[in-house]
Amino acid sequence: MSGEGDIMLKNWVLVAIRNLLRHKLYTAINVIGLAVGLASCLMIMLHVRDELSYDAWVPDADRIVRVHTSYEIPGRAPFNTVRSAGKMMEALTTAYPEQVEVAARMFPYDTSILRDGTVIPQTVTYTDPAALAIFGLKFLEGDAATALSDPSSLVLTQSAARKYFGDADPIGRTLTICCIGPDRYDHRVTAVIADLPLNTHLKVEMLAPVVPQRLAAFPQVLDTWTSVNVFTYLKLRSTNDIARLADDNAAFIDRMIPNKNNNVRTSDSTRQHFMPIRDIRLHAKQQAGDIGDMKPAGDAGLVTALSMVALLILALGCVNFTNMAIARSSLRGREVAVRKVLGARRRSLVAQFLTEGSVMVVLSILVALGLMELALPAFNGVTGKDLSIPLLDPLFLSALLGLSLLVTLLGGAYPALYLSGFQPARILKGEDAADGGGARLRQLLVVMQFAVAIGLSIITLVVYRQTIFATNAELGFDRQHVLALRNLGGAGFQSTREAVMEQVRRLPGVTAVALSSDVPTDNNENNMIFTLEGSGEKGQVLNYQSLGDGFMELYKVAPVAGRVFNPSFGTDLIRPPAEGETGQATAMINEAAARLLGFATNADALGRVLKTKTLGNAPFDLTIVGVIPDIRFRSLKYGIQPTVIFQAERQFDTLSIRFDGRDPSALLSQVQSLWARMINDRPFNAAFVEDMIAAQYNEERVQATVFAAFSGLAILVACLGLYGLSGFAARRRTKEIGLRKVFGATVAQIVALLVWQFSRPVMIANLVAWPIAWWLLRGWLDGFEQRVDLSPAYFVAAGLTALIIAWVTVAGHAATTAMAPPIKALRHE
């Protein structure tokens, strides 16, 4: 019996191969369609697998959480961040000793290493020693228990050790970090750890211990409850403790951060979230705002969308398989009838047709692997990954086998059952096997194919349009021809900063310079309580910025009421008051702050006084001298922050440089040369504001590019199927076409007849795709405060494009058949 089975299987395979070779167009359409779908599925599978593997290497990862913070202050847009206040770690450890096993902070700080007279830009991650145990870092040299016990100790990754010391032993060697505030510190290398895997949210090259005294120049890092600058990690004793901390969080915040306003709880506006580190890669984005994580965050929604799109493209390939088999049923009908007359059973016919499908799938897999090899470099370039085909990976091989079986069943089961069910008597009497239910199913499947292709096209159009709109939207200031030069802050650096500013001012093409704490695209959450004098109202938590003279003029922002800062008045600059006195200075506010403070008009704000505390907690009265428009420093995804603007020189960190725009690269080179001459201990950090604004929407560009690629593949697969179907349709109607020509029909009329046959399912596909695409895009666009309208033009454009592509695809076959001499058509069998 086994021998008979082997012979039978061999016969089926030989018949399948002969059929595939005999009908090359049919074979090519099916193989290419299935291969595109399989390649898409496998690439997305590799992508999803990589996304889901983040931080799985960390021991007890399910018990480690990171503390995120969100502020929902009435009258202003919510502010979310994956960071927390410097005091929070100690407070949580003290409040929950039974839940928190160990805790640590991480504070990545962009600085530089001074080595042999060279300034090397370097990010140093200041952390508590417990971090080494929390993440189970692998030590190649040194001892985890003592590696960060000394304030001047330093732990390097293997790559960092090689970067600074080559093949020499780094243990005991010294590196100079410059600068924390005005100071340099020598650190001795005490340990070397293995490079962290790529699939982690952590980005670590160099670890140094947190030393509060050395961070005294940055009180906002460790010494406040409201400034959020550190990453706080907790290793809990049980996974159940995550819910306990979350449930008790409001009470904890009210205990730790009392609100000075009567009858107002801090927890009404401040919340914390405890996210397991395995979830950070895909789910932290919703809690991050646009303050960066250590690495760019992933997107669970995008992963889901890509998975669905890949499955849809694979389904389109299976649809082609099914459609083409049913369309060819008239060619296979007599074969089936003869086999049945000679005694073949239906199950043997089903097995034969499934074997033919399996051979097709095997060919498709080989082509799919080749397509993946060609496409993965481009896919990696867009997604920022380093994926490759893991042919020896059991999981990948299992997925490949599973997909093969799935495609064989999805694409081959119905045709096998359909073909094997033909009645020999009807077929041998000359009835068309392809009529009836098969034709209706083909129409339905064509509708599905084009609905998917049209839907993806609409999504791609709108995502691209929103990205272009966001990048070029009116932001309330002139973004063109401005270079932002950073790293000019810090105590004791004022004279150097002013010297640099003066030298930059003299460079050819420079038309204006201005200092500030923030520039466009900065999304710093700097909050203080400001109380409007004489209002009798409670204080308001407002964002603040420190902007120097000429900043508004440089960005071409005109006040809507009052004036901007001007040194000729002599009253604008904040200076430390004498002990026991209240400092006096001026301030500007934006229109959002004017509304929040209750002013009926912008002019009503002029002359009013805001009372606050700044510069080492000194009290200040800030007289409002101007109201500016709501300029958008942040991405369009986020709202306007009510903001108070004053001048505190100690907070100046960035120099904005406006130039005439003639040669941006030459200006950048000149500024860099000037920096190298005047500053020998800080890394050069400069970028054009236009580029910084565009970079805010990189994620949307990636989404648009990926959707464009996959929508193109969906249209390709749909058109392949339509091309094959139109060929069979033209062949089946050859005699009809011959008769029509005999009775006077023109080529154009016959082409129009055949084109219309396939236009109807495409038009119906539009009616299916449009509402689904609208619903999906409406939810996506809601993530932007300012967004494009869902214009009918996008839907009509995608629908017309699909219709035109269908016409072009079908018209070739139709024209060839219509132009044939009628005598050939009438002789056609």
C-alpha positions in Angstrom: 0.0 0.0 0.0 2.9 2.3 0.8 4.5 1.5 -2.5 1.2 2.4 -4.3 1.0 5.6 -2.4 4.5 6.6 -3.3 3.8 5.9 -7.0 0.6 7.9 -6.8 2.3 10.8 -5.1 5.1 10.7 -7.7 2.5 10.7 -10.5 0.7 13.7 -9.0 3.9 15.7 -8.7 4.8 14.9 -12.3 1.4 15.9 -13.5 1.6 19.1 -11.4 5.0 20.0 -12.9 3.8 19.3 -16.5 0.7 21.5 -15.9 2.9 24.3 -14.5 5.3 24.2 -17.4 2.5 24.0 -20.0 0.7 27.1 -18.6 3.6 29.4 -17.9 1.5 32.6 -17.5 -0.7 30.9 -15.0 2.3 29.6 -13.1 4.1 33.0 -13.2 1.1 34.9 -11.9 0.5 32.5 -9.0 4.2 32.1 -8.1 4.9 35.8 -8.1 1.7 36.6 -6.2 2.3 34.0 -3.5 6.0 34.8 -3.3 5.3 38.5 -2.7 2.8 37.6 0.0 5.1 35.1 1.7 8.1 37.4 1.6 6.0 40.2 3.1 4.7 37.9 5.9 8.2 36.5 6.7 9.8 40.0 6.8 7.1 41.3 9.1 7.4 38.2 11.2 11.1 38.8 11.7 10.3 42.5 12.5 7.6 41.6 15.0 9.7 38.9 16.6 12.5 41.3 17.1 10.2 44.0 18.6 8.7 41.4 21.0 12.1 40.2 22.2 13.2 43.5 23.7 14.7 43.2 27.2 13.8 39.4 27.4 17.5 38.9 28.2 17.2 40.7 31.6 16.8 38.3 34.5 13.5 38.7 36.3 12.4 41.2 33.7 8.7 40.8 34.7 9.5 42.2 38.1 11.4 45.3 36.9 9.4 48.4 36.2 10.2 52.0 35.1 8.4 54.9 36.7 6.8 57.3 34.2 5.2 60.6 35.0 2.3 62.5 33.5 0.9 66.0 34.2 -2.6 66.9 33.4 -2.9 70.5 34.6 -6.2 72.3 33.9 -6.0 74.8 31.0 -3.0 73.2 29.3 -2.2 70.2 27.2 -1.2 67.1 29.0 2.5 66.4 29.4 3.7 62.9 29.5 7.3 61.6 30.0 9.1 58.3 30.7 11.2 60.1 33.2 10.6 61.0 36.9 11.8 63.4 39.5 15.2 62.8 41.1 13.7 62.4 44.6 11.2 59.8 43.5 13.4 56.7 43.8 14.3 57.3 47.5 10.7 58.2 48.3 9.3 55.0 46.7 11.9 52.8 48.3 11.1 54.3 51.7 7.3 54.2 51.3 7.1 50.6 50.0 9.9 48.5 51.6 7.8 45.3 51.4 7.2 45.8 47.6 10.5 47.3 46.4 13.4 45.0 46.5 16.0 47.4 45.0 15.8 50.7 43.0 18.1 52.7 40.8 18.2 55.9 38.8 19.8 56.5 35.4 20.7 60.0 34.1 22.3 60.0 30.6 24.3 63.1 30.2 25.9 64.3 27.0 29.3 65.5 27.8 32.9 64.8 26.5 36.0 62.9 27.4 39.3 64.7 27.4 42.1 62.4 26.2 45.5 63.4 24.9 44.3 66.9 24.1 41.3 65.6 22.1 37.7 66.3 23.0 35.6 63.2 22.3 31.8 63.5 22.6 30.4 60.9 24.9 27.2 60.1 26.7 27.9 59.2 30.3 25.1 57.4 32.2 25.1 58.4 35.8 23.4 55.7 37.9 23.1 54.1 41.3 25.2 51.0 41.9 22.0 48.9 42.2 21.4 49.3 38.5 24.2 46.7 37.9 22.3 44.1 39.8 18.8 45.1 38.6 19.7 44.5 34.9 22.0 41.6 35.5 24.8 43.1 33.3 27.5 40.6 32.3 30.9 41.5 33.7 33.9 40.7 31.7 36.3 42.3 34.1 35.8 43.7 37.6 33.3 42.9 40.3 29.6 44.0 40.2 29.5 44.4 44.0 32.2 47.1 44.0 32.3 48.5 40.5 30.5 51.7 41.3 31.2 52.0 45.0 33.8 54.8 44.6 32.6 58.3 43.4 35.4 58.3 40.8 34.8 54.8 39.5 33.8 54.1 35.9 32.3 51.0 34.2 32.8 50.7 30.4 31.2 48.5 27.9 33.5 46.3 25.8 33.1 48.6 22.8 33.8 51.7 24.9 36.9 50.1 26.4 38.2 49.3 22.9 37.3 52.8 21.7 39.5 54.5 24.4 42.2 51.9 25.1 42.3 49.6 22.1 43.5 46.1 23.0 45.2 47.3 26.3 43.7 46.4 29.6 41.5 49.3 30.7 41.2 48.3 34.4 42.8 51.1 36.5 43.2 53.5 33.6 41.8 57.0 33.9 39.5 59.0 31.8 38.6 62.7 32.3 35.0 63.7 32.0 34.3 67.3 31.2 32.3 68.9 32.3 29.7 68.6 35.0 28.9 72.2 35.5 32.2 74.0 35.5 34.2 71.0 36.8 36.2 68.2 35.3 36.5 64.9 37.1 39.0 62.0 36.7 37.4 58.6 36.7 39.2 55.3 37.1 38.0 52.3 35.1 36.9 49.6 37.6 35.0 47.2 35.4 34.2 46.2 31.8 30.8 44.8 30.9 29.6 43.0 27.7 28.0 45.2 25.1 24.2 45.3 25.7 22.2 43.4 23.1 20.5 45.4 20.3 17.1 44.4 21.5 17.0 46.5 24.6 15.6 49.9 25.4 18.8 50.8 27.3 21.6 52.7 25.7 24.7 52.4 27.8 28.4 52.9 26.9 29.8 54.3 30.1 28.4 54.1 33.7 29.5 56.4 36.5 28.0 56.7 40.0 25.4 59.3 40.9 27.2 61.8 43.3 24.8 64.5 44.5 27.6 67.0 45.3 28.8 66.8 41.7 25.4 67.5 40.3 24.9 70.5 42.5 25.1 72.7 39.4 21.9 70.9 38.2 19.5 71.0 41.1 16.6 70.0 38.7 18.1 66.6 38.4 18.0 65.3 41.9 16.6 67.9 44.2 13.1 68.6 43.0 9.7 66.9 42.9 8.5 68.6 39.7 11.5 68.5 37.3 11.6 65.1 35.6 15.0 64.3 34.3 16.0 60.8 35.5 14.9 57.3 34.6 13.8 55.5 37.8 13.8 51.7 37.9 12.3 49.5 40.6 12.8 45.8 41.0 9.8 44.5 42.9 9.5 41.4 45.0 6.5 40.1 43.1 4.7 41.0 39.8 1.6 41.5 41.9 3.3 44.5 43.5 2.9 46.5 40.3 -0.9 46.8 40.8 -0.3 47.7 44.5 1.9 50.6 43.6 -0.5 51.8 40.9 -3.5 51.6 43.2 -1.8 53.5 46.0 -0.1 56.1 43.7 -2.5 59.0 44.2 -2.2 58.8 48.0 1.6 58.4 47.7 1.9 61.6 45.5 -0.3 63.6 47.9 1.9 62.5 50.8 5.2 63.3 49.1 4.3 66.4 47.1 1.8 68.5 49.0 0.1 71.3 47.0 0.4 74.8 48.4 -3.1 75.7 47.1 -5.9 75.0 49.5 -8.3 72.2 48.6 -6.2 71.0 45.7 -4.5 67.7 45.7 -1.3 67.1 43.8 -2.6 63.8 42.5 -5.3 65.7 40.6 -2.7 66.9 38.1 0.3 64.5 38.7 0.3 60.8 38.1 2.8 58.0 37.8 2.8 54.8 35.8 4.8 51.7 36.5 5.7 50.0 33.3 7.3 46.6 33.1 10.5 46.9 31.1 9.4 44.2 28.6 6.6 46.6 27.6 8.8 49.7 27.2 9.8 49.1 23.6 6.2 49.0 22.2 4.1 50.7 24.8 6.2 53.5 26.4 5.6 55.8 23.4 2.1 56.7 24.7 3.6 57.9 27.9 6.7 59.5 26.5 5.4 62.7 24.8 8.2 63.9 22.6 10.9 63.9 25.3 13.3 61.2 24.1 13.8 57.9 25.6 17.3 56.4 25.7 16.5 54.9 22.3 13.7 55.7 19.8 10.6 53.9 20.9 8.7 51.3 18.9 5.0 51.4 18.3 2.6 48.6 19.1 0.0 50.0 16.7 2.4 50.1 13.8 3.5 46.5 14.5 -0.1 45.4 14.5 -0.8 47.4 11.3 2.2 45.9 9.5 1.2 42.4 10.6 -2.3 42.9 9.2 -1.0 44.4 6.0 1.4 41.5 5.5 -1.4 39.0 6.1 -3.6 40.9 3.6 -1.0 40.7 0.9 -0.6 37.0 1.5 -4.3 36.7 1.3 -4.3 38.5 -2.0 -1.8 35.9 -3.3 -4.0 33.1 -2.1 -7.0 34.8 -3.8 -5.0 34.9 -7.1 -4.3 31.2 -6.6 -8.0 30.4 -6.0 -9.3 32.7 -8.8 -6.9 31.5 -11.4 -7.7 27.8 -10.6 -11.5 28.5 -10.8 -11.1 30.5 -14.0 -9.1 27.6 -15.6 -11.8 25.1 -14.5 -13.1 25.0 -18.1 -9.7 23.7 -19.2 -9.5 21.1 -16.4 -13.2 20.1 -16.6 -12.8 17.4 -19.2 -9.7 16.0 -17.5 -11.7 15.6 -14.3 -14.6 14.1 -16.1 -12.4 11.5 -17.9 -10.6 10.6 -14.6 -14.0 10.1 -12.9 -15.3 7.9 -15.7 -12.1 5.8 -15.4 -12.8 5.3 -11.7 -11.0 8.1 -9.9 -12.5 8.9 -6.6 -13.1 12.5 -5.4 -10.6 12.3 -2.5 -7.8 11.2 -4.9 -8.7 14.1 -7.2 -8.6 16.5 -4.1 -5.2 15.1 -3.1 -4.0 15.5 -6.7 -5.0 19.2 -6.8 -3.6 19.9 -3.4 -0.3 18.3 -4.5 -0.3 20.7 -7.5 -0.9 23.5 -5.0 1.9 22.3 -2.8 4.3 22.3 -5.7 3.3 25.9 -6.5 3.8 26.9 -2.9 7.3 25.3 -2.8 8.3 27.3 -5.9 6.8 30.4 -4.3 8.8 29.9 -1.1 12.1 29.7 -3.1 11.2 32.9 -4.9 10.1 34.6 -1.6 13.4 33.9 0.0 15.2 35.5 -2.9 12.9 38.5 -2.7 13.6 38.8 1.0 17.3 38.7 0.5 16.9 41.6 -2.0 14.4 43.6 0.1 15.8 43.2 3.6 18.6 45.9 3.2 16.0 48.5 2.2 13.6 47.3 5.0 16.4 47.5 7.6 17.3 51.0 6.3 13.8 52.3 6.9 13.1 50.5 10.2 16.6 50.9 11.6 17.1 47.2 12.3 19.7 44.6 11.3 17.5 41.7 10.3 18.6 38.8 8.2 17.1 35.5 7.1 17.7 32.9 9.9 17.6 29.8 7.7 18.9 27.6 10.5 16.6 29.0 13.2 14.0 26.3 14.2 11.4 28.9 14.9 11.8 30.5 11.5 11.7 27.1 9.8 8.6 26.2 11.7 7.0 29.5 10.7 8.0 28.8 7.1 6.4 25.3 7.2 3.3 26.7 8.9 2.8 29.4 6.3 3.3 26.9 3.5 0.6 24.6 4.9 -1.7 27.6 5.5 -1.2 28.9 2.0 -1.7 25.5 0.5 -5.0 25.1 2.3 -6.2 28.7 1.8 -5.3 28.8 -1.8 -5.8 25.2 -2.9 -8.5 23.7 -0.8 -11.5 25.4 -2.4 -10.2 24.9 -6.0 -9.5 21.3 -5.2 -13.0 20.7 -3.8 -14.5 22.8 -6.6 -12.7 21.0 -9.5 -13.2 17.5 -8.0 -16.9 18.1 -7.7 -17.6 18.4 -11.4 -20.3 16.0 -12.8 -18.8 14.0 -15.7 -22.1 13.8 -17.7 -22.6 17.6 -17.7 -19.0 18.3 -18.7 -18.9 15.7 -21.5 -22.1 17.1 -22.9 -20.2 20.4 -23.3 -21.5 22.5 -20.4 -19.1 25.2 -19.2 -17.5 24.2 -15.9 -16.7 27.8 -15.0 -20.2 29.1 -14.9 -22.4 29.6 -11.9 -21.0 29.9 -8.4 -17.4 29.9 -9.5 -18.0 33.1 -11.5 -19.7 34.8 -8.6 -16.9 33.8 -6.3 -14.3 35.2 -8.7 -16.1 38.6 -8.7 -16.2 38.6 -4.9 -12.5 37.8 -4.6 -11.6 40.6 -7.1 -13.6 43.0 -5.1 -11.7 42.0 -1.9 -8.3 42.3 -3.7 -8.9 45.8 -4.9 -10.6 46.9 -1.6 -7.3 46.1 0.2 -5.2 47.8 -2.5 -7.4 50.9 -2.5 -7.6 51.1 1.3 -3.8 50.9 1.6 -3.4 53.6 -1.1 -5.7 56.0 0.7 -3.8 55.4 4.0 -0.5 56.1 2.3 -1.8 59.3 0.7 -3.1 60.7 4.0 -0.1 59.8 6.1 2.2 61.4 3.5 0.0 64.5 3.4 -0.1 64.9 7.2 3.6 64.5 7.4 4.2 67.2 4.8 1.6 69.4 6.5 3.2 69.0 9.9 6.7 69.7 8.6 5.6 72.9 6.7 2.8 74.1 9.0 2.8 77.7 10.1 4.4 77.6 13.6 4.3 81.3 14.5 8.0 82.0 13.8 10.4 82.0 10.9 12.3 78.7 11.0 14.4 79.3 7.8 18.1 80.0 7.9 18.6 79.5 11.6 21.4 77.4 13.2 21.1 76.4 16.8 24.4 76.0 18.7 24.1 74.1 22.0 26.3 73.3 25.0 26.9 76.9 26.0 25.3 76.6 29.5 26.7 76.1 32.9 28.0 78.1 35.9 31.2 80.0 35.3 30.8 79.8 31.5 29.2 83.3 30.9 32.3 85.1 29.7 33.2 82.3 27.3 29.6 82.2 26.0 29.6 85.9 25.4 32.9 85.7 23.6 31.6 82.9 21.4 28.5 84.9 20.6 30.5 88.0 19.6 32.8 86.0 17.3 29.8 84.2 15.7 28.2 87.6 15.1 31.2 88.6 13.0 31.0 85.6 10.7 30.2 86.4 7.0 26.4 86.0 6.4 25.4 86.1 10.0 22.6 88.6 10.5 21.5 88.1 14.1 22.3 86.0 17.2 20.4 85.4 20.5 20.8 83.2 23.6 18.1 81.1 25.1 17.3 78.1 27.3 15.1 76.6 24.7 14.7 76.6 20.9 12.0 75.2 18.6 11.6 71.4 18.9 12.6 71.5 22.6 9.9 70.1 24.7 11.3 70.8 28.1 8.8 70.7 31.0 10.0 73.6 33.2 7.2 74.3 35.7 6.8 76.9 38.5 3.9 78.3 40.3 3.0 81.8 39.3 0.5 83.8 41.3 -1.1 86.9 39.7 -0.8 89.8 42.2 -4.1 91.2 43.4 -6.3 88.6 41.8 -7.0 86.8 45.0 -6.7 83.6 42.9 -4.6 80.6 43.6 -1.3 80.2 41.8 -1.1 78.6 38.4 1.5 76.0 37.4 3.0 77.4 34.2 5.8 76.4 31.9 8.7 78.9 31.7 11.5 79.7 29.3 14.5 82.0 29.5 15.0 83.9 26.3 17.7 86.5 25.7 17.7 89.9 24.0 16.9 89.7 20.3 15.4 86.2 20.4 12.0 87.3 19.3 13.4 89.5 16.6 15.6 86.7 15.3 12.7 84.4 15.0 10.5 87.2 13.6 7.9 87.0 16.4 6.1 90.3 17.0 4.2 90.9 20.2 0.4 91.1 20.1 0.5 93.5 23.0 3.3 95.4 24.7 6.9 94.9 23.9 9.7 92.3 23.8 12.8 92.3 25.9 15.2 95.2 25.3 18.4 95.9 27.2 17.8 99.7 26.9 15.1 99.4 29.5 17.6 98.0 32.1 14.8 96.2 33.9 14.4 92.9 32.1 17.3 90.8 33.3 16.7 88.7 36.5 19.4 89.4 39.0 19.8 87.8 42.5 18.1 90.0 45.1 19.7 90.9 48.4 18.9 88.5 51.2 15.4 89.0 52.5 14.3 91.1 49.6 12.0 90.3 46.6 13.7 90.5 43.2 12.2 92.7 40.5 12.3 91.9 36.8 10.0 91.7 33.8 8.3 88.9 31.9 6.4 88.1 28.7 3.6 85.6 28.5 2.1 83.9 25.5 -1.6 84.1 24.6 -2.4 80.7 26.1 -1.0 81.9 29.5 -3.0 85.2 29.1 -6.2 83.1 28.7 -5.4 80.8 31.6 -4.7 83.8 33.9 -8.1 85.2 33.1 -7.3 88.3 31.1 -10.2 89.5 28.9 -7.8 90.9 26.3 -4.0 90.6 25.8 -3.6 94.3 26.6 -5.2 93.7 30.0 -2.1 91.7 31.0 0.4 94.5 30.6 1.6 95.9 33.9 0.3 93.1 36.0 2.7 91.3 38.3 3.4 87.6 38.5 4.8 86.5 41.9 7.1 83.4 41.9 10.3 82.0 43.2 13.4 81.4 41.0 17.2 81.6 41.2 17.8 79.4 44.2 14.2 79.8 45.5 14.4 83.6 45.8 11.1 85.4 45.6 10.5 87.6 42.5 7.9 90.0 41.2 7.8 89.8 37.4 6.0 92.6 35.7 4.3 91.6 32.4 5.6 93.8 29.6 4.5 91.9 26.6 2.2 89.2 25.2 3.4 87.1 22.3 1.5 84.8 20.0 1.2 81.1 20.7 4.4 80.0 18.8 4.7 76.3 18.5 8.0 75.0 19.9 6.5 71.5 20.1 5.4 69.0 17.5 1.9 69.4 16.1 1.0 66.2 18.0 1.0 68.2 21.2 -0.8 71.3 22.4 0.4 74.8 23.2 1.9 75.2 26.7 0.9 78.4 28.6 4.3 79.9 29.1 6.0 82.7 31.1 9.2 84.0 29.5 11.9 85.8 31.5 15.6 86.4 31.3 17.8 84.4 33.6 21.4 84.2 32.2 22.3 81.2 34.2 19.7 79.2 32.2 21.1 80.2 28.7 22.4 77.1 26.9 21.8 77.6 23.2 22.8 80.3 20.7 20.4 80.8 17.8 22.2 82.1 14.7 20.3 83.7 11.8 22.2 83.8 8.5 21.4 85.0 5.0 20.9 81.4 3.7 23.5 81.5 0.9 25.8 78.7 2.1 24.5 76.8 5.1 27.3 74.2 5.0 30.0 76.9 4.9 28.5 78.6 8.0 28.3 75.3 9.9 32.0 74.7 9.1 33.0 78.2 10.2 31.1 77.9 13.5 32.7 74.5 14.1 36.1 75.9 13.5 35.4 78.8 15.8 34.2 76.3 18.5 37.4 74.3 18.2 39.5 77.4 18.7 37.6 78.9 21.6 36.3 75.8 23.5 38.5 72.8 24.0 36.5 70.8 26.5 32.9 70.5 25.2 31.5 68.6 22.2 30.3 70.6 19.3 26.5 70.3 18.9 24.8 72.4 16.2 21.8 71.8 13.9 19.6 73.8 11.6 16.2 74.5 13.0 14.5 73.4 9.8 16.1 70.0 10.1 15.2 69.8 13.8 11.6 70.4 13.0 11.5 67.9 10.2 13.1 65.3 12.5 10.1 65.5 14.7 8.1 63.7 12.1 10.6 60.9 11.2 8.3 58.3 12.6 5.4 59.4 10.3 7.8 59.3 7.3 8.8 55.8 8.2 5.1 54.8 8.4 4.3 56.5 5.1 7.2 54.8 3.4 6.4 51.4 4.7 2.7 51.7 3.8 3.6 53.0 0.4 5.8 50.0 -0.2 3.2 47.5 0.9 0.3 49.3 -0.9 2.4 49.1 -4.0 2.8 45.3 -3.4 -0.9 44.9 -2.8 -1.7 46.7 -6.1 0.9 44.6 -7.9 -0.6 41.3 -6.7 -4.1 42.5 -7.4 -3.1 43.5 -11.0 -1.4 40.2 -11.6 -4.6 38.4 -10.7 -6.6 40.7 -12.8 -4.3 40.3 -15.8 -4.6 36.5 -15.6 -8.4 36.6 -15.2 -8.8 39.0 -18.1 -6.8 36.7 -20.3 -9.0 33.7 -19.4 -12.1 35.9 -19.8 -11.0 37.0 -23.3 -10.2 33.5 -24.2 -13.6 32.2 -23.1 -15.4 34.9 -25.1 -13.4 34.5 -28.3 -16.3 33.1 -30.4 -18.6 35.8 -29.0 -16.1 38.5 -30.0 -15.8 37.0 -33.5 -19.5 37.1 -34.0 -19.7 40.7 -32.7 -17.0 41.7 -35.2 -18.9 39.9 -38.0 -22.0 42.0 -37.1 -20.0 45.2 -37.2 -18.6 45.8 -33.7 -15.5 47.9 -33.6 -12.3 47.1 -31.7 -13.0 50.0 -29.3 -16.5 48.6 -28.5 -15.2 45.1 -27.8 -12.4 46.5 -25.6 -14.9 48.6 -23.7 -17.1 45.5 -23.3 -14.3 43.5 -21.7 -13.0 46.4 -19.7 -16.4 47.1 -18.2 -16.6 43.5 -17.0 -13.7 44.1 -14.7 -14.6 47.8 -13.9 -17.6 46.9 -11.8 -15.8 44.9 -9.1 -13.2 47.7 -8.8 -15.9 50.3 -8.3 -17.6 48.1 -5.7 -14.2 47.7 -4.0 -14.1 51.5 -3.6 -17.4 51.3 -1.7 -15.9 48.7 0.6 -12.5 50.4 1.1 -13.6 54.0 1.6 -15.5 53.7 5.0 -12.9 51.3 6.5 -10.0 53.6 5.5 -11.9 56.7 6.8 -12.4 55.0 10.2 -8.8 54.0 10.5 -7.4 57.4 9.5 -9.8 59.3 11.7 -8.3 57.6 14.7 -4.7 58.1 13.6 -5.2 61.8 12.8 -6.8 62.4 16.2 -3.3 62.0 17.6 -2.4 65.4 16.1 -3.7 68.7 17.5 -3.5 70.2 14.0 -4.2 67.9 11.1 -5.3 67.7 7.5 -8.9 67.2 6.6 -10.0 63.8 5.4 -10.8 65.3 2.0 -12.9 63.2 -0.5 -10.1 63.9 -3.0 -7.8 61.3 -1.3 -10.5 58.6 -1.7 -11.4 59.6 -5.2 -7.8 59.7 -6.3 -7.0 56.3 -4.9 -10.2 54.8 -6.4 -9.6 56.4 -9.9 -6.0 55.2 -9.8 -7.0 51.7 -9.1 -9.7 51.8 -11.9 -7.2 53.2 -14.4 -4.7 50.5 -13.5 -7.4 47.9 -13.9 -8.3 49.3 -17.3 -4.7 49.3 -18.5 -4.3 45.7 -17.2 -7.4 44.4 -18.9 -7.2 46.5 -22.1 -4.1 44.7 -23.4 -5.8 41.3 -23.5 -9.0 42.7 -24.8 -7.3 44.6 -27.6 -5.3 41.6 -28.7 -8.4 39.4 -28.8 -10.5 42.1 -30.5 -8.0 42.8 -33.3 -7.8 39.1 -34.3 -9.5 38.2 -37.6 -13.1 37.0 -37.0 -12.4 33.7 -38.9 -9.8 32.7 -36.2 -12.3 33.4 -33.5 -15.1 31.4 -35.1 -12.7 28.4 -35.5 -11.6 28.7 -31.9 -12.2 25.7 -29.7 
